[in-house]
Amino acid sequence: MTYKISGNPRHANSWYAATANDKSVRPQLADEVDADVCIVGAGFTGISAALELCERGYSVVVLEAERIGFGASGRNGGQIVNGYSRDLETIAARYGQDKARRLGEMSLEGGEIIRERVARYGIGCDLVHGGFFAAFTEKQLRQMEAHKAHWEKHGHTGLEMVTREEVGYYVRTDRYAGGMIDRLGGHIHPLNLVLGEAAAVERQGGRIFEQSRVTQVEPGERSLVRTQQGAVRANYVLICGNAYVSPLLPEIHGRMMPVSSQVMATEPLDPGLAESLLPANYCVEDANYILDYYRRTSDNRLLYGGGIGYGGHDPKDLTSVIRPNMLKTFPQLKSVRIDYAWSGNFALTLTRIPHVGRMSDKVYFSHGDSGHGVTTTHLLGKILGEAVAGHAERFDIWASLPNLPFPGGRSFRVPLTALGAWWYGLRDRLGL
């Protein structure tokens, strides 16, 4: 299948890249520079940390191997989903009620950071409020009701259950048994969000270098971060590469698995048709283990995502999984053209909880948001900035959570994880 070309070099050929507000290319690092903080990675985590630090008066240099938002930050479904990849009940069972309480206190903050920065810096990223979680079965509905009750203990009052008869207010399909809306959720153009935040960093004196892949990190009282053509000497280094972090950092790289997800965007639909599919203009995510997610775009396309590829492997035809699912949801789109299709990797940890910690006294890292990255990266970027500024209390809570290697090491992590996903996918199909 032939898709449209984005015209945005070194980005995935996505609708996001094609409609980016800023397609300018930042310079490569070509000499040695000094900074208070050097950040590796210009995705949501790195740019969020850079903006927090610039607002606090630190001099910041960001090094990006490709382009700002090149990885998952510029390719994801664009959904503001609160919380983490594991619910607070699971966190309490694993790590204790105190850890669950502290993480619960932070669980809505990522979305708040996004909304506050969009307003403060006037970022044009098509922010729309409201999300809908769709349930296929009565069992999934009961689980949502339990999650709602637990969320409310942590102060989340924006949730509301939806009956089968009410589903049509949010999505016109007969696939769902009901669901739950989150009025504190929403959706955005993620690449334009990270580009807008990067522009805010630069307006405050931060420097961002693209196509400047890090080749070595030498920790010390003033660490040295080397690229092929230059270097940064800094008091602190923040590693924020997520699924695209360099294998040169095995302490981080070896504790996560890159996992691909596929996304596509239809041709622009008649506005009346687009509104009839999603009348409230909420984004939608279903409750299956291997889930679908979709939403309307500002130019009346349907953006539909799903599928999963452990180890970062993609199907030969990017739409082979998600287009049939889209037609199950909206059979009236059978003749609609797909203009863009792309994939991207997110970083999965074995616990599905972000991996946060220190490589040395002044080299920190955060990665492994495990599919909940839009909000969690903004939160953890802010927390990295707090830690550099001497307020590491929240950082230390995250760093205290155990991070485990995948069973079987790097050779067997993909087939073993894929086997587990097959089992849960089978349960979804059987309605168990």
C-alpha positions in Angstrom: 0.0 0.0 0.0 1.2 3.5 -0.8 1.0 6.2 1.8 1.4 9.9 1.8 4.9 11.4 2.4 5.3 13.6 5.5 8.1 15.8 4.1 9.7 16.0 7.5 13.2 14.5 7.3 14.5 11.9 9.7 11.0 11.5 11.3 8.7 8.5 10.9 6.4 9.0 7.9 3.4 9.9 10.1 0.5 12.3 10.0 2.1 14.0 13.0 5.4 14.6 11.1 3.4 15.9 8.1 1.4 18.4 10.3 4.2 19.5 12.6 4.1 23.2 13.5 7.9 23.4 13.3 9.9 21.4 10.8 13.1 23.3 11.3 16.3 21.2 12.0 18.4 22.1 15.0 22.2 22.1 14.7 24.5 19.2 15.5 26.8 19.5 18.4 30.2 20.2 16.8 32.4 21.4 19.7 32.8 21.1 23.5 30.3 23.1 25.6 29.5 23.6 29.3 26.2 23.4 31.1 24.8 22.8 34.5 22.8 19.8 33.2 23.2 17.7 30.1 20.1 15.7 29.0 20.3 12.8 26.7 17.1 12.4 24.7 14.7 15.1 23.3 11.4 13.2 23.9 8.8 14.0 26.5 11.0 12.9 29.5 14.0 14.9 28.4 12.2 18.0 27.3 10.0 17.9 30.4 13.1 17.8 32.6 14.8 20.5 30.5 11.8 22.8 30.9 11.6 22.3 34.6 15.3 23.0 35.0 15.2 26.1 32.7 12.3 27.5 34.8 14.5 27.0 37.9 17.4 29.0 36.2 19.7 26.1 35.3 21.8 26.1 32.0 20.7 23.1 30.0 22.0 21.3 26.9 19.8 18.5 25.3 21.4 16.0 23.0 19.1 14.1 20.6 20.3 11.3 18.3 17.7 12.1 15.6 15.1 14.8 15.9 13.0 16.3 18.7 10.2 13.8 19.3 11.7 11.2 17.0 10.7 8.3 19.2 7.5 7.4 21.0 6.9 11.0 22.0 6.2 12.0 18.4 4.5 8.8 17.2 2.1 7.7 20.0 -1.7 7.7 19.9 -1.8 11.2 21.5 -4.0 10.2 24.4 -3.8 11.7 27.9 -4.3 8.7 30.1 -3.9 9.2 33.8 -2.1 6.8 36.1 0.4 4.2 35.3 0.6 1.0 33.3 -0.2 -0.9 36.5 -3.1 0.2 38.6 -2.8 1.4 42.1 -4.3 -1.8 43.6 -1.5 -3.8 42.0 1.1 -1.3 43.2 -0.3 -1.6 46.7 -0.1 -5.4 46.6 3.5 -5.4 45.4 5.1 -2.5 47.2 2.8 -1.7 50.1 0.1 0.8 50.9 2.5 3.6 51.6 4.1 3.4 48.2 0.7 3.2 46.6 -0.4 6.3 48.5 2.6 8.3 47.4 2.3 7.2 43.8 -1.4 7.9 44.0 -0.7 11.4 45.0 1.3 11.9 41.8 -1.0 9.9 39.5 -2.9 12.9 38.0 0.0 15.3 37.9 1.3 14.3 34.4 -1.9 15.5 32.8 -2.0 18.6 34.9 1.6 19.4 33.8 0.6 19.1 30.1 -2.5 21.3 30.5 -0.6 23.9 32.5 2.3 24.1 30.0 0.0 24.3 27.0 -1.8 27.3 28.6 1.4 29.0 29.9 3.4 28.8 26.7 0.5 28.9 24.2 1.4 25.6 22.6 -0.8 24.7 19.6 -1.2 20.9 20.0 -5.0 20.4 19.4 -5.7 19.8 23.1 -9.1 18.2 23.7 -10.5 17.2 27.1 -12.1 13.8 27.8 -11.4 10.1 27.4 -13.5 7.0 27.2 -12.4 3.5 28.4 -14.5 0.9 26.5 -15.5 -2.5 28.0 -16.3 -5.5 25.8 -17.7 -7.7 28.6 -19.5 -7.4 31.9 -16.3 -8.6 33.6 -14.3 -5.7 32.2 -17.1 -3.3 33.4 -16.9 -4.7 36.9 -13.1 -4.3 36.9 -13.6 -0.6 35.8 -16.0 0.0 38.6 -13.4 -1.4 41.1 -10.7 0.8 39.6 -13.0 3.8 39.8 -13.6 3.2 43.5 -9.9 2.8 44.1 -9.1 5.9 42.1 -11.5 8.0 44.1 -9.7 7.1 47.3 -6.7 8.9 45.7 -8.7 12.0 44.8 -9.7 11.3 41.2 -13.3 12.6 41.0 -13.5 12.9 37.2 -14.6 9.3 36.5 -18.1 8.2 35.5 -19.4 4.8 34.5 -21.2 4.5 31.2 -24.0 1.9 30.5 -24.4 0.0 27.2 -27.2 2.4 26.4 -25.0 5.4 27.0 -22.0 4.3 24.9 -23.4 6.1 21.8 -22.8 9.5 23.4 -19.1 8.8 23.1 -18.6 6.2 20.3 -21.2 5.0 17.8 -20.6 1.2 17.7 -22.3 -1.9 19.0 -19.1 -3.6 20.1 -19.1 -2.4 23.7 -21.0 -3.4 26.9 -20.3 -0.1 28.5 -17.3 1.7 29.8 -16.0 4.6 31.9 -15.3 8.2 31.0 -12.4 10.2 32.4 -13.0 14.0 32.3 -9.4 14.6 33.2 -8.2 12.6 30.2 -8.0 13.9 26.7 -6.0 14.0 23.5 -3.3 16.1 21.8 -1.0 16.2 18.8 2.0 14.7 20.6 4.7 15.9 18.2 3.4 19.5 18.3 3.3 19.3 22.1 6.9 18.2 22.5 8.0 20.7 19.8 6.2 23.5 21.7 7.8 22.5 24.9 11.2 22.4 23.2 10.6 25.9 21.9 9.8 27.0 25.5 13.1 25.5 26.6 15.0 27.5 23.9 13.2 30.7 24.8 14.6 30.4 28.3 18.2 29.8 27.1 18.3 26.0 26.9 20.2 24.6 23.9 19.0 21.6 21.9 21.2 19.7 19.5 19.8 17.2 17.0 21.5 14.4 15.1 24.0 14.3 18.0 24.0 10.7 19.1 25.8 10.1 22.5 28.7 7.7 22.2 30.0 7.8 25.7 29.1 9.0 29.2 32.0 9.6 31.6 30.7 10.2 35.1 32.6 12.4 37.4 32.3 15.5 39.5 31.7 17.2 36.2 30.7 14.5 33.8 31.7 14.4 30.1 29.1 13.4 27.6 30.6 12.7 24.2 29.0 12.6 20.7 30.8 11.8 17.4 31.6 15.5 16.8 31.5 17.2 20.2 31.1 16.9 24.0 29.2 18.4 26.9 30.8 19.0 30.3 28.1 19.2 32.9 27.5 18.9 36.7 24.5 16.6 36.1 23.5 14.2 33.4 20.0 12.9 32.8 19.5 9.8 30.6 16.1 10.0 29.0 16.2 7.7 25.9 13.5 5.2 26.8 13.1 2.6 24.0 15.8 4.3 21.9 18.4 4.5 24.6 21.9 3.5 23.5 23.1 -0.1 24.1 26.3 1.6 25.3 24.4 2.0 28.6 23.7 -1.6 29.5 22.7 -0.7 33.1 19.6 0.8 31.6 19.2 -0.8 28.2 19.3 -4.3 29.5 16.4 -3.7 31.9 13.8 -2.9 29.2 12.4 -4.3 26.0 11.5 -2.1 23.0 7.9 -2.9 21.9 6.3 -1.5 18.8 2.8 -0.3 18.3 1.2 0.6 15.0 -0.9 3.6 14.2 -2.7 4.8 11.0 -4.6 7.9 10.0 -7.5 7.8 7.4 -8.0 10.4 4.8 -10.0 13.4 6.0 -13.6 12.4 6.6 -16.7 14.4 5.9 -17.1 16.4 9.2 -20.6 15.0 9.7 -19.2 11.4 9.4 -16.3 12.1 11.8 -18.7 13.6 14.4 -21.1 10.7 14.0 -18.3 8.2 14.9 -17.1 10.0 18.0 -19.9 12.5 19.0 -18.2 13.9 22.2 -14.7 14.0 20.5 -13.3 12.0 23.4 -10.4 9.6 22.7 -11.2 5.9 23.1 -9.1 3.0 24.6 -10.5 -0.4 25.0 -10.0 -2.7 28.0 -8.3 -5.7 26.3 -4.8 -6.7 27.1 -3.7 -6.0 23.5 -5.8 -2.9 23.1 -7.0 -0.6 20.4 -7.0 3.2 20.8 -8.4 5.8 18.5 -9.6 9.4 18.2 -10.6 12.2 15.8 -7.9 14.6 14.6 -8.3 18.3 14.1 -8.7 17.8 10.3 -11.4 15.1 10.8 -9.3 12.0 10.2 -9.8 8.9 12.3 -6.4 8.1 14.0 -6.5 4.4 14.9 -3.8 2.4 16.7 -3.1 -1.0 18.1 -1.1 -4.1 17.6 2.1 -5.0 19.4 5.5 -6.2 18.3 7.9 -7.4 21.1 11.5 -6.6 20.5 10.4 -3.7 18.3 9.4 -5.9 15.3 6.7 -4.7 13.0 4.4 -6.7 10.7 5.2 -6.4 7.0 1.9 -4.5 6.4 1.5 -1.9 9.2 -2.3 -1.9 8.7 -2.8 -5.6 8.6 -3.8 -5.8 12.3 -5.4 -2.4 13.0 -7.4 -1.8 9.9 -9.5 -5.0 10.4 -10.1 -3.9 14.0 -11.1 -0.4 12.9 -13.7 -2.0 10.5 -15.1 -4.1 13.3 -15.6 -0.9 15.2 -16.7 1.2 12.3 -17.8 -1.0 9.3 -19.0 2.1 7.5 -15.3 3.1 6.9 -14.7 0.1 4.6 -14.0 2.2 1.5 -12.1 4.9 3.4 -8.4 5.4 2.3 -5.5 5.2 4.7 -3.3 8.2 4.2 -0.6 7.5 6.8 0.6 4.4 8.6 3.6 4.2 11.0 5.0 2.5 14.0 7.1 3.4 17.0 8.7 1.7 20.0 8.0 2.2 23.6 10.1 0.9 26.5 8.6 -2.0 28.5 9.9 -3.1 31.8 9.1 -6.5 33.3 7.1 -4.9 36.2 5.4 -2.5 33.8 6.5 0.3 36.2 9.0 3.0 35.1 12.6 2.3 35.9 14.1 5.3 37.7 17.5 5.6 39.4 21.1 6.8 39.5 24.0 5.5 37.6 26.3 7.6 39.8 25.9 10.5 42.2 25.2 12.9 39.4 24.0 10.7 36.5 20.2 10.0 36.8 17.9 8.1 34.4 14.2 7.4 33.8 12.7 5.1 31.3 10.3 2.2 30.8 6.9 3.9 31.0 5.4 0.7 29.5 2.7 2.2 27.3 1.6 5.0 29.6 4.2 7.5 28.6 2.4 10.7 27.6 1.5 11.6 31.2 4.1 9.6 33.1 7.1 11.1 31.1 5.9 14.6 32.0 5.7 13.7 35.6 9.0 12.0 35.8 10.8 14.7 33.8 9.6 17.2 36.4 10.8 14.9 39.1 14.2 14.5 37.5 14.5 18.3 37.5 13.5 18.4 41.2 16.2 15.9 42.0 18.9 18.0 40.3 17.6 21.0 42.3 18.2 19.2 45.6 14.6 18.0 46.1 14.9 14.3 45.6 12.2 13.0 47.8 9.8 12.1 45.0 12.6 10.8 42.8 13.7 8.5 45.7 10.2 7.0 45.9 10.4 5.9 42.3 14.0 4.8 42.5 13.1 2.6 45.5 10.8 0.4 43.4 12.5 -2.8 42.4 13.3 -3.3 38.7 13.7 -6.9 37.6 15.4 -8.4 34.5 13.3 -10.3 32.0 13.4 -14.1 32.5 15.8 -15.8 30.1 17.9 -12.7 29.6 18.0 -10.8 26.4 18.0 -13.9 24.2 14.6 -15.2 25.5 12.8 -12.1 26.7 11.0 -11.6 23.4 9.6 -15.1 22.9 8.7 -15.5 26.6 6.9 -12.1 26.7 5.2 -12.9 23.4 3.9 -16.2 24.8 2.4 -14.4 27.8 0.8 -11.8 25.5 -0.7 -14.6 23.4 -2.2 -16.1 26.5 -3.8 -12.9 27.6 -4.9 -12.1 24.1 -6.6 -15.5 24.0 -8.4 -14.7 27.2 -9.6 -11.4 25.7 -11.0 -13.2 22.6 -12.7 -15.8 24.8 -14.1 -13.1 27.1 -12.5 -14.6 30.2 
